[in-house]
Amino acid sequence: MVESSFDAAAYVDQLASALHLPIEPDYRPGVIDNMARIAAIAQLVNQFPLPDDMEAAPIFQPVSSGLDQL
């Protein structure tokens, strides 16, 4: 897997431009910080190993914990 660095500031600027979404200068640092956090969480998810034959479940059927019987 090729590792690349993620530039949260550049990404935020590109998305804001593409979406014609103005970001107030006072809010920009917070938006960039949140985007960096999102990228870090996504990296953890994307690095989780899955077998090649893994398939998504067509229907989600939750298992009862028994607490709903109380």
N, C-alpha and C positions, 0 to 999 in steps of 0.2 A: 504494500500500500504506500502510495506517495504522500508524504506529509507536506503540508503547505501552511504558511503562516496566514492568519486571518487578521486583516486590518479592519477593525470594527468601525473606525471613523470613516474610512473610505467607503465601506459598505453602506453605512447610514447615509452618507452624502449621495451615493449613487441611487439608492432606493428613493430617497426624498426627491431627487431630481426626476427619476423615472415616473414616480407617482404624482408629481406636481404637488408635493406635500411640504409646505413651509414648516420649518422647525425653528422656533424662536431661539436666538443665541443663548439665552439663559437656560433653556432646556436641553440644548445639544449635548453637553457633557453627561447628563443623566441618561439620555437616550443611548449614547455610545457605551456607557457603562453597562446598561441593561442588555444591549446587543452582545457585548463581550461575554456576559454571564450566560446568555442563551446559547452562544456558540460553545462555551465550555460544557454546558449540560448536554448539548447535542453531540459533542465529541464523545462523551461517556456512553451515550446510547449507541452511536455508530460503531464504537469499538467493541461492543459486546459480540462475542463470537456466536454465530448461528450456523448450524449445519447446512450444507448445500441443498439438501432435500427438504428443508423446512418449508411448510406451506401455511398460509394464513387460514385461520378458521373461518369457514363461510358464515357461521352463526355463532354469536357469543351467548353461551348459556351459563350464567353464574351458578356456583354451587352454594347451597344454603349453608350458613354457618350455624344454624340452629337458634340463633339469637332472635330471629323473627317469630319464633314460637312462644316467646316470653310475654 
